[in-house]
Structures are given as C-alpha cells and as structure tokens.
Amino acid sequence: MIDQTALPARFAYVSYTSPEQVATAIRTMVVRGAPAIGVAAAMGMALAAQRSKANRLPDLIRDMEASATLLRSTRPTAVNLFWGIDRVMRKAKASSSAREAKDSVVDEVRAMEDEDVEANMKLGKYGADLIEDGDTVLTQCNAGALATVGYGTALGVVRAAVQQGKFVKVLVPETRPALQGARLTAFELSRDQIPCTLIADTAVGHMMSLGRVDKVVVGADRITRDGFVFNKIGTYQEAVLAKRHGVPFYPAAPRSTFDLSRTHNQVTIEERGAEEVFEVRGRRIAPKGVPVANPAFDMTPPELVRSMITDRGLIRPPFASEIARLMS
Ligand code: MRU
C-alpha cells in the first residue's frame, strides 16, 4: 500500500506480510479512508489465513478469529473495517476445508478490490449529474483514490464530472489535525490537474458567505439506518454552514459504508491521541499540560443532507425508508 503518512513529501509503497503489521498500519493511518481500511483489513484477514498452520477448518477459523479481534480494535468508526473483516470470515466459514478456505479468502479480497473501484465509478457517475459546469465543490478530509482502492468517493464525483467535460474547482480545507486535505487531497487533485484551492478549516464559513461554494461533496465513514452521516471531524460544521447559505450538502459513499444494523446513537466516535492537536507535524504548539479533546469524526443529521450519492443511485429524503429500500 501507499504510505499515506509520508505524503506529499515522499510517495512510497510499503508491503506487509502479517495481520499484525496491517493492524498497525490501519491504527497509525499509513492506510486510512473508510473503503481503503475495509479492503486493507480484509487483506490482513487473508494473510492470517495464509499464515495459519492449521490443517483443519475449525482450527483455521480460530486463528482467523484472533486476527479479526486485533483488526477490529484498530479504529472504531468506519463501518467498512468491520464489513471487510466479516466478509472474509464468512467466506472462510463457508469453505469445506482449510485448504479451500485459504485460497477462497484471497479470491474474495481480490473481488472486494475490484468491486470498490467499480462502486466508486458508479457513484461518481450518479454524483456527476448533480455538478454543473463551473461549480466550485467544497470537500473535507480526503475521500479520493487514496482513501479507497481507486478513483474515490467524493473525489470520484469530481473526477466523473471532469470526465463529462465540466470545469470543476475543488475547495480543500486543510482538515486539522491529521491534515488529510492539505497533504492528500491537494496532492491527489494536483497530480490529476484538477484545479483546487487549499484553505484553512476556519475559512469555510467565510467562503460560503461570499458565495464561493456551489456544492459540498464529502465522503462518509458510516451512514446509519436512520440517515446520520459519520465523517471526518469538521464535516458537521460544513453541513450546518451549507444549510445557512443554501448550498446543497451531499455525502458520497458505497454500499459498504452503510450500517443497516445501527442507529446514530450506537456508533463510537474515535478519540485519537492528544499530540495530534497540541503538535503540528511533530512540533508542539500549545502549552504543556493543557487538556485536549480530539474526536476524529462527527455526525451530520439527515435534515442537513440534500441527497446521498451511492453506487446504487441517489438517496433522497425520507432517508430512513429510502436507505432501507435501496440498501437492503
Ligand atoms: O481518519 P481518516 O483519514 O481515515 O478519515 C477519513 C474520512 O473521514 C473520509 O472522509 C471517509 O473515510 C471517506 S473516504 C472515501
């Protein structure tokens, strides 16, 4: 995988051979972004199967369960993580022997890779129809190729609109504290020669008040069955400001990001280390001992969402029943 912690200074691939290494890569955000985490965790599970010395299926399943527990503990909010792990576990359990399971889980992960790119391209097309020639799209964090297997969700919508011949500009908030906007989205868009402007997170309201934002398109880490959108911290304030200024707010996400088993009050929002806030790229910016809160995600209620862009089409209000209809 690409080491996302090194970007944009260094573009480097890293390889892992054990589920433990993959778990560390997810926890430390070498790989991040909900769909990328989901497929990486699935690969960690395939490694667990391949490395197991078990000859009997029940013993293999036991070894894989131990890795699943470790991988599940890495990050709590993106549902894709659990989706990826569960899908590989199900595949192994449906096999008739340990030998068969070891092969079939690798095939399953390869299929998941292909399906993710396909889903992004599909949702990109549905979303692109909402984008007009000349639009400036505000995003948050990085919901691009880096955050997925390829193409991206929110940035997939932008890419598809550009492919339709539309001129689209992207407004990229830096996305403190991990700076996925400044480091990753700006990198990805510049590489693809899609015009983008980096702004401080604190500039979002001002830009909207000047009429400089036509659409907000963001990714999602989990969309619950009652239509609440969990995404990178800062997304909620974009949604509130969008409502204030009459700007449509669209989350873009594949089926693997929908959690039909939970409502919004049953989701854990990850709290990350204080150093991410009191330091900027390793350098302390706040007095020693100051208390810090560092929620990594926030929750946008359905009433702030114009429609959801998915690989199965657009979901419009009322979200709870439409999610159930389209995603079941
Ligand atoms: O903490 P991160 O960088 O993993 O958070 C990523 C996001 O919040 C993305 O917007 C989301 O995962 C969607 S990525 C297609």
Boltz pocket constraint, residues with backbone or C-beta under 6 A from the ligand:
constraints:
  - pocket:
      binder: B
      contacts: [[A, 31], [A, 32], [A, 33], [A, 34], [A, 35], [A, 78], [A, 140], [A, 141], [A, 142], [A, 143], [A, 144], [A, 147], [A, 148], [A, 152], [A, 153], [A, 154], [A, 180], [A, 218], [A, 219], [A, 220], [A, 221], [A, 231], [A, 232], [A, 233], [A, 252], [A, 296]]
      max_distance: 6.0
